[in-house]
Amino acid sequence: MKNYWFSLRVVILFFLLILSYIVLYYFFYYNQRFERDTSKLRVNSMITILFFIALFYILFFLIDISVYNIIFGIVISLGTLLWIGIYFLEFYKIELGLWNWKPIRNSAAILCISILSPGFTLYIIKFIKNNSNPNRKWKIIKNYHIHEGFVGILFVIIAFFLWLIRFLMIQHEALKKRLRIFLAIDMILLFLFLFSGGFLILRDRRDIVRLKFIEKRKDQSGNKISSIFNQISQDSVHFFKSPRGLYYPFGILLNCFAVNMFIHGTDFLPKEFFNLSHETIIFIGFILCFVAGGMIGLDWYRLFAKIYPKLYQELEQILDDLRK
């Protein structure tokens, strides 16, 4: 059975690679034939973005998580460097006649944004795992602990101010075009803070409802210690309970669409089809980004089990002891 599943995955991956080549070929082909603001070019862009959203989403569940992390690092690093490099070539009006750099720049942006949602989701779970070690001394304001729900609220407030900064920046044509790198940085930071804020708020929703934002750390008898998490008490068992419904796959997929709406606007959802303005699409992406982060925050423990199955089994044993 394992050999059959391995062979099937190899066939699927090979098929996806061939399809990726075909999609990129036509993306470059139509980018060279049509002007930027034509409907055919926007449809071509939408098809390319949709394909790579589907590609990276399928790979998230198809290949090993450690391999996906490597792919994420390579795509983000090379894609970002390529985009920045081509931006400065355009900024200083340096022309290299061997290549048409605009399609290369656009394809780099499409690849980076398409993998951003599932890749960043892995990193936020990895961050929780790496920063919950009992050997780490998390003492903020001496013996007081700041709840992550409160941090999530602060992140959303920061995202709101980044949105205001974006609104001011798009009023100036130079910042929208020639100095668009600053607008891009603002948009990426806005996404990171908004997604993380939604994740933390919904993950720590019970403490937010009880208005528990900052409290003094108390040592409780009967606490259990795992290899990664701080001392787990009877009161914190509910924190590791997954909801009845399966949320995280839909949260990741929704966020894939949200971040592409947020960054690409009408290049992702052409106005000819959806009859929505560029700014309306971006605002909808802004809202959906928070919702998607919250869905993943609700179901973080089930996602943790997928990424770290051995640590999950250890943790479940500790939780079973506490429940008894």
PyMOL commands that set and color helices and strands:
alter all, ss='L'
color gray80, all
select helices_A, chain A and resi 2-33+39-62+65-91+101-130+148-169+173-176+180-203+205-209+234-240+248-267+271-274+278-298+300-307+309-323
alter helices_A, ss='H'
color red, helices_A
select strands_A, chain A and resi 144-146+214-216
alter strands_A, ss='S'
color yellow, strands_A
deselect
rebuild
show_as cartoon
